[in-house]
Amino acid sequence: MKDSKHILIIGTVWPEPDSSAAGSRMMQLINLFQKSGWKVTFASPSAKSEHSEDLEQLNIRCAAIEMNSSTFDDFIRKEKPDAVMFDRFMIEEQFGWRVAENCPEAIRILDTEDLHCLRNARKKAVEEGRSFAEKDLFLDNMAKREIASIYRCDLSLIISVYEYDLLRYHFGIDKSLLCHLPFLFEPIEESQKNSLPSFDERSGFITIGNFLHEPNRDAVIQLKEQVWPLITKKLPEARLHVYGAYPSQHIFDLHNEEEGFLVHGRADDSFDVVSRAKVLLAPLRFGAGLKGKLIESMICGTPSVTTTIGAEGINGYLPWPGAVSENPEIFAASAVELYRDKFTWQRASEYGFKILELRFLRERHEKRFKDTLRELMSGLVEHRKTNFTGAMLMHHTMAGTRYMSKWIEEKNKIK
């Protein structure tokens, strides 16, 4: 890649890598582009928080932008990026047509983070007390919006191999529009493994996750009501430490010292608290993408008990580093066994390291992404000619969404 290449990343929010897996993912992508010699500009319509990463310290230009405002048109014409990456499909809906109109030669990349339509349909199935079926996605308006966004872009980054296959074979999206790019990690050396607390040096269970993310809130309630009472019948002295950014008062109200259910809120150092726990618990009933908490637990050598949705896209055909079950009784029994049995615990810990080594090595995935991007840049015109559906959707978006956006802009002027 040439040093002169410039990418504009439009974020839904300013990245908070210490608050969520999404924030960590964004920082990995930024790092990937910078290592490849790209100049990076990050822009967002959202306000920064005290927990936002200091991007300017990383030599990243930052810009505040507005939704439904022609000021963005002026902004991107001045930026003249070689590529624009949209952080989730809602951002592409808002800004994609403006990028296409004012900077048509820029490659348009969509980072899906996870498939929001999949998470939404699964949540609906849980609320209705039934099993999710992939056919539910065809009835979901969010799926129509998200798939349209994927078609309008030149390339979409898909974090989970399950979601990649869903897009390819359920929705029939051509592989030229998709790139599987999971979380990226360096090899874990033996010295790093040996420096982690041992089985005998650890205590307590842990769960962790950003509470702005609804699946995490639901999982903590499941722990409180369904799983933790079963665990404490076998381990009455056990403690469950609940960590996560942005907890509501409802989450804090679950705190109960006598039950050993301890709600702490944001962790100052998530690696530290996960490394000191014996077992991580994640009874996720809905969601999508890759679950950062479960990946981090593997890095920490901490076995985990989760559900099929929690494990989705992570281990492939490799053994899970702990246990996977939807049944509360089996879930709790597996957690107790891992907590008590040193051999079972150590074997599960090693399984986690093996998954990281075989499925999430940075070098392997970065090379494939760079090769894909290089091919796309050298053949963008032909690439777009083969994506008639995307061109058609962009045409109607520019004829419809553009005028709605301009109407909103004019309406805002007279407030």
TAFENJO-V650713 format. One record per residue. N is the residue number from 1. RES is the residue in one letter. SS is DSSP state (A for helix, B for strand, O for the rest). PHI is phi as a letter, one per 40 degrees, with the letter a starting at -180 (999 if undefined). D_CENTER is the distance of its C-alpha to the mean C-alpha in Angstrom with 1 decimal. Layout:
<<N;RES;SS;PHI;D_CENTER> <N;RES;SS;PHI;D_CENTER>>
This chain:
<<1;M;O;999;26.3> <2;K;O;c;28.8> <3;D;O;c;28.5> <4;S;O;c;29.2> <5;K;O;c;26.0> <6;H;B;b;24.0> <7;I;B;b;20.5> <8;L;B;b;19.7> <9;I;B;b;16.1> <10;I;B;b;15.9> <11;G;B;c;13.3> <12;T;O;c;12.7> <13;V;O;b;13.2> <14;W;O;c;14.3> <15;P;O;c;11.8> <16;E;O;b;12.2> <17;P;O;c;11.1> <18;D;O;c;13.3> <19;S;O;b;11.9> <20;S;O;a;8.2> <21;A;A;c;5.5> <22;A;A;c;4.3> <23;G;A;c;8.0> <24;S;A;c;8.4> <25;R;A;d;6.4> <26;M;A;c;8.7> <27;M;A;c;11.6> <28;Q;A;c;11.4> <29;L;A;c;11.8> <30;I;A;c;14.5> <31;N;A;c;16.2> <32;L;A;d;16.2> <33;F;A;c;18.1> <34;Q;A;c;20.3> <35;K;A;c;21.3> <36;S;O;c;22.3> <37;G;O;g;24.6> <38;W;O;c;22.9> <39;K;B;c;23.6> <40;V;B;b;20.6> <41;T;B;b;20.9> <42;F;B;b;18.2> <43;A;B;b;19.0> <44;S;B;a;17.8> <45;P;O;c;19.8> <46;S;O;c;18.5> <47;A;O;c;20.4> <48;K;O;c;19.4> <49;S;O;b;19.4> <50;E;O;c;21.0> <51;H;O;c;17.8> <52;S;O;c;16.6> <53;E;O;c;16.7> <54;D;O;c;20.2> <55;L;A;c;19.4> <56;E;A;c;23.1> <57;Q;A;c;23.9> <58;L;A;c;21.9> <59;N;O;g;24.1> <60;I;O;b;21.7> <61;R;B;c;23.5> <62;C;B;b;22.0> <63;A;B;a;23.1> <64;A;B;c;23.1> <65;I;O;b;23.3> <66;E;O;b;24.3> <67;M;O;c;23.3> <68;N;O;f;26.3> <69;S;O;a;28.3> <70;S;O;c;30.2> <71;T;A;c;29.8> <72;F;A;c;26.6> <73;D;A;c;28.9> <74;D;A;c;31.0> <75;F;A;c;28.1> <76;I;A;c;26.6> <77;R;A;c;30.2> <78;K;A;c;30.8> <79;E;A;c;27.6> <80;K;O;f;28.3> <81;P;O;c;25.0> <82;D;O;c;24.9> <83;A;B;a;21.3> <84;V;B;b;19.0> <85;M;B;b;15.3> <86;F;B;c;13.9> <87;D;B;c;10.6> <88;R;O;g;10.0> <89;F;A;c;13.2> <90;M;A;c;14.9> <91;I;A;c;15.4> <92;E;A;c;16.8> <93;E;A;d;19.1> <94;Q;A;c;20.4> <95;F;A;b;20.9> <96;G;A;d;20.9> <97;W;A;c;24.5> <98;R;A;c;25.6> <99;V;A;c;24.2> <100;A;A;c;26.0> <101;E;A;c;29.2> <102;N;A;c;29.5> <103;C;O;a;27.9> <104;P;O;c;28.3> <105;E;O;c;28.3> <106;A;O;c;24.8> <107;I;B;c;22.2> <108;R;B;b;19.5> <109;I;B;b;16.0> <110;L;B;b;13.1> <111;D;B;c;9.5> <112;T;O;c;8.2> <113;E;O;g;4.4> <114;D;O;a;5.5> <115;L;O;c;9.2> <116;H;A;c;10.2> <117;C;A;c;13.7> <118;L;A;c;13.0> <119;R;A;c;11.6> <120;N;A;c;14.5> <121;A;A;c;17.1> <122;R;A;c;16.3> <123;K;A;c;16.7> <124;K;A;c;19.9> <125;A;A;c;21.2> <126;V;A;c;20.8> <127;E;A;c;22.6> <128;E;O;c;25.3> <129;G;O;g;25.8> <130;R;O;b;25.3> <131;S;O;c;23.3> <132;F;O;c;20.7> <133;A;O;b;22.0> <134;E;A;c;20.4> <135;K;A;c;23.3> <136;D;A;d;21.9> <137;L;A;c;19.6> <138;F;A;c;22.7> <139;L;A;c;23.8> <140;D;O;c;20.7> <141;N;A;c;21.2> <142;M;A;c;17.5> <143;A;A;c;17.4> <144;K;A;d;20.3> <145;R;A;c;18.7> <146;E;A;c;15.5> <147;I;A;c;17.5> <148;A;A;c;20.0> <149;S;A;c;17.5> <150;I;A;c;16.6> <151;Y;A;c;20.4> <152;R;A;c;21.2> <153;C;O;c;19.1> <154;D;O;c;20.5> <155;L;B;a;17.3> <156;S;B;b;13.8> <157;L;B;c;11.1> <158;I;B;b;9.7> <159;I;O;c;7.2> <160;S;O;b;9.2> <161;V;A;c;13.0> <162;Y;A;c;13.6> <163;E;A;c;12.1> <164;Y;A;d;14.0> <165;D;A;c;17.1> <166;L;A;c;16.7> <167;L;A;c;16.8> <168;R;A;c;19.6> <169;Y;A;b;21.8> <170;H;A;c;21.2> <171;F;O;b;21.0> <172;G;O;g;22.9> <173;I;O;c;21.0> <174;D;O;c;22.6> <175;K;A;c;20.9> <176;S;A;c;22.0> <177;L;A;c;19.4> <178;L;B;b;16.4> <179;C;B;a;15.0> <180;H;B;c;13.0> <181;L;O;b;11.1> <182;P;O;c;9.1> <183;F;O;d;8.7> <184;L;O;b;12.2> <185;F;B;b;14.8> <186;E;O;c;18.6> <187;P;O;d;21.0> <188;I;O;c;21.8> <189;E;O;c;25.6> <190;E;A;c;28.0> <191;S;A;c;28.9> <192;Q;A;c;25.4> <193;K;A;c;25.5> <194;N;A;c;29.0> <195;S;A;c;28.2> <196;L;O;c;25.8> <197;P;O;d;27.6> <198;S;O;c;29.4> <199;F;A;d;29.6> <200;D;A;c;32.7> <201;E;A;c;31.2> <202;R;O;b;28.3> <203;S;O;a;28.6> <204;G;O;g;26.7> <205;F;B;c;23.6> <206;I;B;a;20.3> <207;T;B;b;17.3> <208;I;B;a;14.6> <209;G;O;i;11.7> <210;N;O;c;11.4> <211;F;O;c;14.0> <212;L;O;c;13.1> <213;H;O;c;10.6> <214;E;A;d;13.2> <215;P;A;d;12.4> <216;N;A;c;12.8> <217;R;A;c;16.1> <218;D;A;c;17.3> <219;A;A;c;16.8> <220;V;A;c;18.8> <221;I;A;c;21.5> <222;Q;A;c;21.7> <223;L;A;c;22.2> <224;K;A;c;24.9> <225;E;A;c;26.7> <226;Q;A;b;26.4> <227;V;A;c;25.5> <228;W;A;c;26.7> <229;P;A;d;30.3> <230;L;A;c;30.6> <231;I;A;c;29.5> <232;T;A;c;31.9> <233;K;A;c;34.8> <234;K;A;c;34.6> <235;L;O;b;33.4> <236;P;O;c;35.0> <237;E;O;c;34.5> <238;A;O;c;30.8> <239;R;O;b;28.3> <240;L;B;b;24.7> <241;H;B;b;22.9> <242;V;B;b;20.2> <243;Y;B;b;18.0> <244;G;O;i;15.4> <245;A;O;c;15.3> <246;Y;O;f;17.0> <247;P;O;c;18.8> <248;S;O;c;21.2> <249;Q;A;c;24.8> <250;H;A;d;24.4> <251;I;A;c;22.1> <252;F;A;c;24.7> <253;D;O;c;27.4> <254;L;O;c;26.2> <255;H;O;d;27.4> <256;N;B;a;30.5> <257;E;O;c;32.3> <258;E;O;c;34.7> <259;E;O;c;32.0> <260;G;O;g;30.1> <261;F;B;b;27.0> <262;L;B;b;26.1> <263;V;B;c;23.6> <264;H;B;b;23.0> <265;G;B;g;20.3> <266;R;O;c;18.4> <267;A;O;c;18.8> <268;D;O;c;20.5> <269;D;O;a;19.3> <270;S;A;c;16.6> <271;F;A;c;17.8> <272;D;A;c;21.3> <273;V;A;c;21.0> <274;V;A;c;19.0> <275;S;A;c;21.6> <276;R;A;c;24.4> <277;A;O;c;23.5> <278;K;O;c;24.8> <279;V;B;a;22.2> <280;L;B;c;18.7> <281;L;B;b;18.6> <282;A;B;a;15.7> <283;P;O;c;17.5> <284;L;O;c;14.6> <285;R;O;c;16.5> <286;F;O;a;13.9> <287;G;O;i;10.2> <288;A;O;a;8.2> <289;G;O;g;5.8> <290;L;O;b;6.0> <291;K;O;c;7.0> <292;G;A;d;7.2> <293;K;A;c;10.6> <294;L;A;c;12.0> <295;I;A;c;11.4> <296;E;A;c;12.9> <297;S;A;c;15.7> <298;M;A;c;16.7> <299;I;A;c;17.0> <300;C;O;c;19.1> <301;G;O;g;21.1> <302;T;O;b;20.5> <303;P;B;c;20.8> <304;S;B;b;18.7> <305;V;B;b;19.6> <306;T;B;a;17.1> <307;T;O;b;17.3> <308;T;A;d;16.9> <309;I;A;c;13.7> <310;G;A;c;12.4> <311;A;A;c;13.7> <312;E;O;d;12.7> <313;G;O;g;12.0> <314;I;O;c;12.5> <315;N;O;c;16.3> <316;G;O;g;17.9> <317;Y;O;c;21.6> <318;L;O;c;21.6> <319;P;O;c;22.6> <320;W;O;c;20.0> <321;P;O;c;20.5> <322;G;B;i;21.9> <323;A;B;a;22.1> <324;V;B;b;20.4> <325;S;O;a;22.1> <326;E;O;c;22.0> <327;N;O;c;25.5> <328;P;A;d;25.8> <329;E;A;c;29.0> <330;I;A;c;27.7> <331;F;A;d;24.4> <332;A;A;c;26.7> <333;A;A;c;29.2> <334;S;A;c;26.7> <335;A;A;c;25.5> <336;V;A;c;29.1> <337;E;A;c;30.0> <338;L;A;c;27.4> <339;Y;A;c;28.5> <340;R;A;c;32.1> <341;D;O;c;32.4> <342;K;A;c;32.1> <343;F;A;c;32.3> <344;T;A;c;29.6> <345;W;A;c;27.3> <346;Q;A;c;28.1> <347;R;A;c;27.6> <348;A;A;c;24.1> <349;S;A;d;23.2> <350;E;A;c;24.4> <351;Y;A;d;22.4> <352;G;A;c;19.2> <353;F;A;c;20.5> <354;K;A;c;21.5> <355;I;A;c;18.1> <356;L;A;c;16.7> <357;E;A;c;19.9> <358;L;A;c;19.9> <359;R;A;b;16.3> <360;F;O;b;14.3> <361;L;B;c;17.1> <362;R;A;d;16.3> <363;E;A;d;19.7> <364;R;A;c;19.6> <365;H;A;c;16.4> <366;E;A;c;17.3> <367;K;A;c;20.7> <368;R;A;c;19.7> <369;F;A;c;17.5> <370;K;A;c;20.4> <371;D;A;c;22.9> <372;T;A;c;21.2> <373;L;A;c;21.0> <374;R;A;c;24.6> <375;E;A;c;25.9> <376;L;A;c;24.3> <377;M;A;c;25.9> <378;S;A;c;29.2> <379;G;O;b;29.3> <380;L;A;c;27.5> <381;V;A;c;30.6> <382;E;A;c;31.0> <383;H;A;d;27.3> <384;R;A;c;27.5> <385;K;A;c;30.8> <386;T;O;c;29.3> <387;N;O;b;26.7> <388;F;A;c;29.1> <389;T;A;d;26.8> <390;G;A;c;24.6> <391;A;A;c;27.7> <392;M;A;c;29.0> <393;L;A;c;26.0> <394;M;A;c;26.0> <395;H;A;d;29.7> <396;H;A;c;29.4> <397;T;A;c;26.6> <398;M;A;c;28.8> <399;A;A;c;31.7> <400;G;A;b;30.1> <401;T;A;d;27.1> <402;R;A;d;29.0> <403;Y;A;c;31.9> <404;M;A;c;30.0> <405;S;A;c;28.3> <406;K;A;c;31.7> <407;W;A;c;33.3> <408;I;A;c;30.8> <409;E;A;c;31.5> <410;E;A;c;35.2> <411;K;A;c;35.0> <412;N;A;c;33.2> <413;K;A;c;36.1> <414;I;O;b;38.7> <415;K;O;c;37.1>>
